[in-house]
Amino acid sequence: MFLRKCSRTPGDVENLRRGSAADTSENSVDPEQHHWLPQQQCQDERFQHPELGAVETPSPEASAHHYCHYTPKCFLTVHRGGQGITRSTPSQYGEEAWHEGTTKTTIRADNEVEAHREANNYKFGFRKWKGHVTEKPIEDRSEIIKELYSDLSVVKPQEGSVITFGNIIYVILFGWWISLIYFLICPVMFLTIIGAPYGKLCFRLALYFIWPFGKSIEKAGEVVRRSIAKPPKCEVIPEESDRSGNEDSAPLLMSSPIPVEIPVPEPAAGKTSNHWCRVSTYVWLLLGYPVLAVVHSLACVLSWLLVFTIPVAKMNARTMTIVLLMAPEDVQVHKLEKTAVCETKVILCCYRAFNVYYYKYSVQGINIIPLNLLPLVFITIIIGYTDRKHTFCSAETKFITAIISIIPLSYYIGMGIASISAQSNFAVGAVVNATFGSITEMTFYITALLQGHNAKTKCYEEIVKAALTGTLLGCILFVPGICMIIGGIKHREQRFNSRSAGVSSALLFISVGGVFAPTLFSKTFGDLVCESCTNVPGNSSVPFICRDCHYDTSTADPQLILSHIEPLVYTISVLLPAAYLIGLIFTLKTHSHIYDIHISDGHGGQAPGGQYAQEGTSTTGDVTSGHLLAANTCINGSIVSNSHIATGHHVVHWSRTRALGVLIVATVLMACCADLSTENIQPILAHSSISLYFISVTVLAMVPEIPEIVNGILFALQNNISLSLEVGSCIAVQVCMIQIPLLILFNAFYDVGFVLVFSDIHLWASIFSVILVNYIFMDGKSDYFQGTALVVVYLILLALYFFAPSPRSC
């Protein structure tokens, strides 16, 4: 972003604002291509930020001045620590803020709701969400994304060869058998005599579907062509009157392509045939169309589920709903010319059957992958509760499908939380995040404890403890490690706010100390009990050989747990949420400047008091809740004051009512899937040679966190490693400070025998991991080597769990 520091009067500011509003009538115009300022003495001050390029570097004396810049979008201005660049802070921070300054970066926000979402990502305790919660206009997206949403009805100038690996895969997977069905239907229609025109149509379509690339299906006489006319490049030079603030200063010439439709005369009325009055049409609908509809439906479903072959699904859908219902003489198949210089509107045209970018495709804001996994959720629940005797599916299959079903449900819960938080004030967002933020894990833990209580076995309690430890280890080792590796490979070195990371590290130390305090207590005051000890008879010098030794608190004092450990556990369950609440107050209220997140005024014309404020106040209903404060904000060229962002033109994917409904339904389905997974895990533990510890630490702990891992990786790819690290730290802190106290509270009201005493392997693995992460986070820099170190340590711990014997209770 490009800023200029100017000295001007309030009248000049108002003139600049009017001129900028007139100059940016089109929202998609690049602000740096039409940047102009009044002829006053200004000085450019820029520095190259390693994440987002050129950003302003103000001096400490200029913190109270106005900064004029030009952009039609809204921006989140984020300060990251450890870079020696100042913040635009109030005078209360003084000269010390200049030396301890942070780097100011700028993040675009298209509208008010997206600005809320971006701001919530930087709030401690809020769930981090990468995807948009509003619909972005297709014209504002890149050409790659536009291609994903094409309906295959436009012929464009052909680029490259149509003989590609994906097209060859299409012939192997779909083309040959679709074409074969057409060849089989063809003689059937010829035998009916009156259906001969449809037989010819089947023959033409059989040749088309064996290799549809580079061909088009058109309707006779209804082809609309568009030529792309580009005027010569020109430069708009504002007149002197424009520079003085004239409102009628919009440029008349633009250098973008102008599509021009060449009108085509409509076909004569006499040539238009009403084929629905023919007998042959109903013969076709009786003999040919049903079979082909089934074939195209099958191909459509299969190609849609494969995600990357969605163009094949679109092609089959248009054929089934449009082409096969047209008059046979109106369907024309043409081979496209490579030298075409105009866009042509046709019925069907496909160049590529395979596109690797379709993992970004979404429907109503829902990503295609969780959308395709949604039917699996219902199939799993229906089969799981109807086939109790495992007649159709084994217990292992039910367990695997139930675990996989948790992935899309976790995604829907995350999107529901982000949608409600982005459309609500700070208080509502905080309540929703606290209520539903841990619902995925809590449903599994509680159902597992209930299952173990009903079965009168301690095995499920060990599963819950191993899953808690696995979530903790995965979120503080694997999640930041894999994000550092991927982000470091793309961006070489990334920087993050070491002070905010230090807050998370301190809370992790408090969390681990509190959670494992009862374990240390039991080892100190409990007795070492061994299952079997042997010695050599008659030789007292040979020591005893003991097996299966462990610390047991009940043998030393039967009342030790009841009188000492349980009060300690309840005390910790109160102190840990209190520490979490203090962390919220510290980061969102008293020391919000650690994060330094602002929404800047997109135009230079700020009202009085337009500099950034950094008090930790919370403004209900504003984007600037907690540590997010700004005097002026903008959206799509509109300037508003009082810390509000203009609403702009946007469509929210999920309203608050719909998002709340999705949250409730997804929570119920999550509880069902968790119940099925715990119900069918026992046969796996009984017949598997893999340790229970390994299954719990990996599958049960990390599968529900897959959407969070994907969000962290996407943040790292966009050079926002700070949010990638916060993703893992936030989950780890919530596990220790929210989820475990909730389990203790649940056990207090409904005794399922849950005791907060972990095994030695969980204790030392967690302590070592927290120390290592704290060391990595010290310098505020990350690269792929540091990420590799974290991932390797995580894999070493997994190997430790893999070869560890299962608990005695299992």
N, C-alpha and C positions, 0 to 999 in steps of 0.2 A: 504494500500500500504506500502511496506517495503523499507526504504531508508537507505543508509549508507554514513556517511561523511568520506571522505578519503583525504589524502594529497598525491598527485602524480604528476609526471611530465607530460607534454603534450604527450610524447611518450607512457607513460602508459595508458593515456586516449585513444589514438588511438588504442593500442593493445586491450584494453577492448572492444572498439566498434566493432572491427573486430571479436573478440571472441563471443560477444553477438549476432551479426548478424548471425554467423554460428550456434549458439546454438539454435536459434529460427526460424528454417525453417518452422515449423508448427505454424500457427497463433493461434491455439486453445490450445496450451500447457499452463498450468498454470505457470506464471512466478515465483511463489514462490516455485514450486517444482523443478525447475532446476536453482536455483539461486546460482551463485558462483562468487567470486571476487579474484583478485590476492592476493597472500599471503603478504599483507602489514598490517600495524598496523591500524585497523579501529575500530571505536566505534559505536555501535548501539544506536541510539537515537530515541525512539518511544514513542508515547503516545496514549491512547485509546480515539478516538473521539466518541462522543455519536451518531454520524450519520453514519460514514463510517469506523469505526474501527481504526486500527493503522495508525498513521500519524506522520510525522517527527516534532520535536520541535527544531529548530535551535536557536542558541544564536544570539544576535545582532551583535557580532563580526564576525560571520560566513556568513553574508549576501552577501559578495563578493566572497565566496568560491564556488567551484563546488560541486554538490551533485550527487553521482552515484547511480542509481537505475535501475531496470531491469523490463521491461514490453514490450510486443509486441503491446500494444494498445496505443491510444492517450488519454491524460487526460486533463480535465479542472480542474485546481487547483483553488478552490474558498476559499476565506477568509471570515469568518463570525465574526461579532463583538461580544464583550462582554465576551470573554473567557480567556483573559489573556495570550494568546499564540502569539508569534511574527509572523510577516510577513517577508518574504525575500525581503526587500525593499532596495532601494538605500540608500546611506549614507545621502542623503538630508533630510531624515526623522529623522535620528539620534536616540539617546537613547529613545526619547519620544515614538517612534513607538514600542519599545520593551514593554513598560508598557501599551500602549493603543492597544496592538496587537490584532490580530484576529486569529481565528482558521482556519488552512489550511485543506481543504478537497479536495478530488480528485474525479472527475467524468469522467467516460470512454466516449470516443468518437471514434466510429469505423472507421470514415473516415473524410475527410475534410468537406464534406457537413454537417454531423452531428455535427462536431465541431462548424461550423458556427451557426447552429440552437441552440446548447446549449449556445453559447456565446450571441446570440441575446436575449435569455430568461432573461439574467441578465442586459440587456440594458434598461434604463429608456425610456418609450415611445414605446417600441417594444411589440408586442403581444406575450404572453407566449403560447408556444405550446409543448405539451408533446409527441405526436406521432412522429415516425420516418418519415423522408422524403426520405429516401433511403431504398432499399430492403436489409434486413439482410439475409445472407446465412442461409438456413434451418439447416445446420449442426452445426451452432453456437448457435442455440436456445435450449431452455430447452426441456425436453422430453414431457412436457405438450403441448407446442406449436407445436412440431413435430406431435403429435397425431392429432391436429386440422387439419393439412394439409395432412393427410393420405388419399390416394385414395381408401382405403378399399380393397386393393389387396394383402395384406401381412398377412399371418397367423403367429402370434407370440405365444410364450408360454402363455397359459391362466392363468390369475391371478384372483382369486376370483370367485364368482358365477355370472352367467349371469342373475339370477333372481333378478332384481333391480327395484326400483320404476319407473325409466325412461323407462325401457323396458316394464313394465306393462302398462304405459301410452301409449306407442306405440301401443300396441294391442287394446286399447280402441279407440285411435284416427285414426289409419291407418290400422293396421294389419287385422282386421276382414273384412272390406269391400274390401280391395285389394284381399284378399284370396277368398272372395265370388265371385268377378268378374272372377277370374281364374276358379273357380268351374263351373260358368255359361258358360264360353267359352269352357270348356273341352268337354261336350257332343256335342256341335255344330261341333267341329272339328272331333269327332268320326263319326258323321252322314255323313260327306263328304267322308268317307271311306279312300280316299287317304291322308287325313289330320290326320289320326289316330296317327302317331308319334308325331305330335304337340299336340294332345289331351293328350297323356301321359306326354308330357312336361308341359302342363298346370296343370295337376294333381300334379306333383312333385313340381312345383313352388307354387301352392296353399298351400301345406303343409309347404313349406319353408317360405312364407311370413306371415303366421299366427304367427310364432315364428322363425325368422331368426338367432337368437343369438346362438352362439356355433355351427353354421353350415357354410359350405363353398360351393360355386359354382365353379367347376373347369372344364377345358376343357380336355377332355380325351387325355392322352399321352403328355401333355405339362405342366407338373408341375415341377417347379424348386425349389429345396430346398437348403437352406443355413444353415450350422451349424456354431455356434459361438464358435470358439476355443480361449481360453485364455491362453497365455503362462504364466509360473510362473513369479511372480513379481521379478524384478531385479533392481539393482541400478547402475547407470552409474557413474563411478569414472573417472574424467578427468585425463589424464596423465600430467606429468610436462610440456611436450611440449605444451599441450593445454593451460595450465595456462600462458604460455609465449606469447600467442596470435596466436597460429597456426590456420589457417583458416579452416583446415579439422578436425573439432572437433565436428561434429554432432554425437549424440548418435545413436548407431546401434540397440539397443533394446528398446522397449517401452512396457508399461504394459496395453495398451488399447486393447479391443477385436478386433480380426481380422476376418471379415466375409469371409468365404470360400464357394464358389459356388461348389456344387457337380453336375457335368454335368450329364444330363439325355439324353440318345440317342433319337434322333428324330424319330417320327413314320414313318413307311415305306410308300413309296409313294402310294402303292396299297391300303392302309387303309384310305388314305385321300379322303374324299368325297366332291365333288363339288355340294353342295346342291342348288346352284343358277340355276342349269340346270333342277331341278325337277319341276313338275307341282304342287306338294304339297306345295312347298315354296310359290308359287304365290297365292294359295288358302289361305294359312296362312296370307300372306300380305294383302289379300282382306277381309277376314272375322275376323281374330283374332287380328292381330297386331294393326290395327287402334284403336280398342276399348281399348286395353291394353295400347297403347301409350297415349291416353287421360287420362286414369286412373293414370298412372305413372307420367304424366306431372302435373296433379292436386295435387297428393301427394307430388311431388317434390316442387311445388310452395308453398304449405301450410307449409310444414316442413321447407323450407328455410325462410319464413317470420317469423316463430316462433323462429328463431335464434338458440336456444339451441337444436333443433332437426335436425340440418344440416346433421348429419350422415344419417338420413332417406332420405334426399334429395339426397345425394351422392349415396345411395343404389338404389334408384329408377332411377336415371339418368344412372347409369351403366347398370342396367337391361334393360332399354329401348333402349340404344344405342349399347349394346354389346350382352347381353345374348339372347334377343329375336330375334336377327338377326343371331344367330349361327345355325348350323345343330342340330336338336333335339337330335340325338344320341351322340353328342359331349358334351352336357350339363350334368354334373354329380353333384349331391348334396350329400355331405358327412357330417357326424357329426364329429366334431373335438374332438380329444382326449386331455384330460386335462394334460396328461403326456408328451405332445410333447416337444421336446428339440431343435427343429430346426425351422427356419423361412421358410415358404412355400409361393411361389408366386402363387396366384390363381386369379380367375376373380373377385370374390366378397366374402368378409368375414366381418362380423360386430359383434362386441361384445357389444357395447353400443349404444342405440338410443338417449341418452340424455347426454349432456356434458355441465356443467355450465360455462366452460371456453370459450365457443364459442362467448362470447361478445368481446373477443380479436381478433376474426377472421377478416381478412381484404382481400380485393380484389384490386390489384393494389394500395395498400397503403390506400385504403378507408375503414374505419371501416364498419362492416356489418350492424350496426343499421342505420346510415345515408344513407347507400346504399339502404336498404330496404324501407326507407321513401321517396326515390326519386320519385317512381311512383306516390305517393300521391300528390307531387307538381304539376305534369302535369295534373292529374285528377282534382285537385282543380281549376287550372287555366282554364281548358277547360270547366268544368261545370259552374264555376263562371261567365265566360263571355258569355256563350251561353244560360244559363238558367236565364235570367234577371227577369222573372216573378215568379221565385221560384216554377216552376212546378214539378221538380224532387227532389229538395233539398230545405229545408227551409233556411231562412237567418241565423238562429242559427247554422245549420250544416255547412254552408259555412264559417262562422266566425271561428268555431272551427278548421276546416280542414286548413284554411288559416293560423291560428296561429301555428298549428303543423307543417305546411310546412316550416315555418321560421327556425325551428330547424336544419334540414339537410342543408339548404342553408347557415345558419350561420357557420356550420361546414366546408362546402366547401370553403367559403370565408376565414376562418381561416387557412385552410390547404394551400390554394393558397398563402396567405400572407407569411406563414412560408416557403413554397417551394421557392418562389422568393427571400426572404430575405436570405435564407441559401445558395443560389447559386450566390448571388450578393455581391457587396461591400457595405460599410456602407451607402453611400449616396443613392443608389438605395433602399436599405432596409428601410431607414428612410422615403423616399418619398412614398413607397408602404404602409407602416404602417400608415402614416399620411393621405393618400388618402383613403384607403379601410378599415382602422381600425375601423372607426365609421360608415361605409356605411350601416350596418344593421339597426341601430337605426335611422339614418338620413332619410332613405327612408320612414320609418313608420311615423316619425314626420312630414315630409314635405307633404306626402299624406294626413295625417289627417288634417293639417292646410288648405290645398287646399280644402278638402271636406267640412270643416266648412265654409270657405269663399264662396264656391258655394252655400251652404245651408243657408248662412246668419245667422249663429248661433255661439254663443261663447262656445257651449258645447265641440266642438272638441279642442278648445284651452285649456280648463280645462283638457281634457283627456291628451293632450301633457304635460302639466305642472305636472300632477299627475304621468305620466309615467317617466318623468325626475326625479322626487323626488323618485319614487319607485326604479329606477335603482341606484340612489345614496345610498339610505338606504340599498338595498339588497347587494350592492358591499362592503359597509363598515361595515355591521353587519352580514348578513347571510353568505356570501361567506367565510370570514375569520373564522367565528364562526363554520360552519360545517366542515371546514378543520381542525381546532384545535381539534374538538371533535373526528373526525375519526383518525387523526394522533396521538392524545394523547392516545386514546384507544390502538393503536398498539404499540406506542413507549414510552408511559408513559409521558415523558417530552421532548419537542423539543426546540431548540434554533434557533434564527434568528438574522440577522444583525440589531441591534437596530438603528444604524446610518442611514442606508438606509431606514429603516422604518420611522425614524424621518423626512427624506426629504419628503416622501410621506405624512406624517401627516401635515407638515408645508404647503405643497401645498393644502391639503384638507382644512385647515383653511383659506388660501387665497381664495380658490374657493368658499367656502360657504359665506365668507364675501362679495365677489364681486357679486355673483349671487343674494343674498338676500338683497343687499344694496338698490335697488329701492323699495323693499317691505317695508323696514324700513322707507325710505323716504316718501312713500305714507301714512304710518300710522302717521308720524309726522306732515305732512302738509295737509293731507286730512281731511275731515269731517266725523264724525260718522253719518251715515244715517240709519234710521230704516223704515221698510216697513209699519208697523201699530203700533200705540200707543193709548192706551185707559186709561181712568181714571173714577173715580166715579163722576157723575155730582153733583155739589153743595158741594163737599167736597174737598177743595183744599189741605188738609193735606195729602191725599192719593197720593203717587207718581204715575207717569205714568208707565204703563206696555207696554213695547215695544218688538216687535218681528222682527226677521230677520234683525239684525243690522250688518252693515259692514262699512268699511272705503271707502269713495268715493272721489276720487280726482277731479272729473269733476264738482261737485256741488259747491265746494269752489271757484274754479277758472277754468273756461273753458279752459284757455290756460296753466294750470299747467302742463299737460302731454306734450303738444307740446313744451313748453318753458323750462321746467325743467327736467322732468323725461326722455324724449327721449334723450336729450344730455347726461344725466347721464348713460343711458343704452348703448349708443354708446361708451362713454368713457370706461366703464367697458368691453365692447366687444373688446376693443383694449388692455387694461391692462391685462386681463386674458390670452390671447395667449402669450403676452410678458412675463408674469411670467412663463408660461409653457416652453417657449424657454430658459429662464434663468435657469430653472431646468434642461433642457437638457444639457446646457453648463456646469453647475455645476457638474452633475453626470458623464458625458461622457468626459469632457475635463479637467477642472481645478482640480477636486476632484475625479478623477476616482478611487483613491486608497480606497475609501469608500467601493466599491464592491470587489476590489482585486481579479479579475478573471484572471487566466493565463492558458495557454496551456503548460504543462510541457513537457520536453524532455523525452520520454518514456525510453530511454537508458541513461546510465550514461555518455557516452562519448560525452560531450558537447564541442563545439568549444569555442575558447576564447570569453569571454563575454557571457557565457552561463547562467549566473544568470538571474533572472527575472527582467525585467524593469517595472517601474510603471508610467512613464510619461503619461500624458493624450493625447498623440498625436494620430492621426487617420491615419492609413495606408490604402490607397485605394487598394481594391482588396485582402486584407489580412484577415485572421481570426481575427487579432489583431486590429480591429478598435476601436477607442475610448479608453475605459478603459481596453481593452484586448491586452496585449503585452507580448511577450515571445521571447527570443533570438533563441531558437531552439524548434522544434516540431517534432513529429514522428507519423507515422501511419503504422501499420502492420509490424513493425520491420525496417522500412526505416527511416533514419535520414536525415533531411534536415535542412538547416539554413535559415537565413534571415526571420524568423518569418512565414514561410510557412509550411503547413502540406502537406505531400505527398498525392497524389490523392488516391492511394490504389485501390482495386477492389471493386467497388460499382455501383449499378444501381439506378439512381434517379427515384422515382415513377413518378413525374411530372416534365418535363422540364420547363424552364422559359416561353417558348411560350405557352405550354399547360396550365400552371398555370395561366398565364395572361388571356387566353381564358376562363378558368373556372371562374375566377374572374368576367369577364365582363358578361358572361351568368348568373352566380349566382346573380349578382347585378340586372340584368333585371328581372329575375324571382322573386327576393326579392321585387322589386318595385310592381310587379303584385300582389303578395300575400299581401303586405301591403295595396294596394289599395282595394283589396277585403275585408280585415279585417275591414278597416275603413268604407267601404260602407255598410257592413252588421252588424255593431255593434249597430246601432240605434234601431232596434227592441229589442235587448237584454236589452238596457237601458230603453226602454219604458215599457216593460212587466216584468222586473225583480225587485224584492224587494231588491236586493243587491246594495249597494252604488256604484256609479260610481267611487268614489275614490278607493274603494277596488279592483275593476276589473282592473283599470289602474295601481295601485301600484303593483299588483301581476302578473296577466296574461300578460298584455301588456309590463310591464317593465322587468320581469325576464325570460320569455320564450326565447327571443333571446339570453340570456346570459347562457343558459344551457350548451353549449359546453365549455364555459369558466369555469363554475362551475365544470364540470367533470375534466377538466385539473387541476384545483386547488386541487381537491380531490386526483387525481393520484400523484401529487407532494407531498402531505402530506403523503400518504401511503409509499412513497419512502424516507420519513424522510427529505424532502426538504421543510420545512414549509416556508422558506423565499420566494420561488417562489409562494407558495399558497397565502401568504398575498399580494404579489405584484400583483397577478392577479386581486383581488378586488380593490386595491388602484389605479392601473393603469386605470381601467375602470371608477372609480369614478372621478378621476382627468380629464380624457378625456371628460366625460359628462359635467363638469363645464367649462373647459378651452378650449374645441374645439367645442363640439356639440352645446352648447348654443350660443356662439359667431357666429357660422355658421347659426343658426336659425335667429339670429338678422340680420346678413348680408342678408340672403334670404328675410326677411321681408322688409329690406331697399330697395331692388330692385323690389320686388313684394309684395305689401302691402296686407297681409292676416290678419291684425289686431292683430298680436302677440305682447303683452306687457309683459315685464319681471316683473310682479307683482304677487307674489304667495299668496295663502291663509295662514292664521295663522297656520293651522295644518302642512303644509309643512315646514314653517319656523322653528317652534320650534322642530319638529321631526328631522330635518337635523342638527340643531345646537347641540342638545343633543347627537345625534349619533356620531358626529365628536369628541366631547369632550370625550365621553366614549371610543372610539377607541384609541384616543391619550393616554389615561390613561393605556389601556391594553398593548400598544406597548412599554411602557417605559422601562421595565426590560429586554427585549430581550429574554424572555422565554415564552413558551406557553404550556398549558395542556388542558385536556378536560373540566375542570371546567371553565376556562376563555372562552373557546368556548361556553359552555353552557350559560354563562352569556350574551354573544353577541346574541345568537339565541333566548333566552328568551326575551330580550329587543326587538328584531325584531318582535317576535310574539305579544308582547304587543302593539307595534305600529300598526301591522296589525289589531288587535282587535279594536284599536282606529279608523282606517279607515273603518272597517266593519260596525261599528255602527254609523258612521258619516253620516249625510244626504247628498244627492247629491247636487251639486251646483245648484243655482237658475236658471242658464241658461240652465240646463238640465231637 
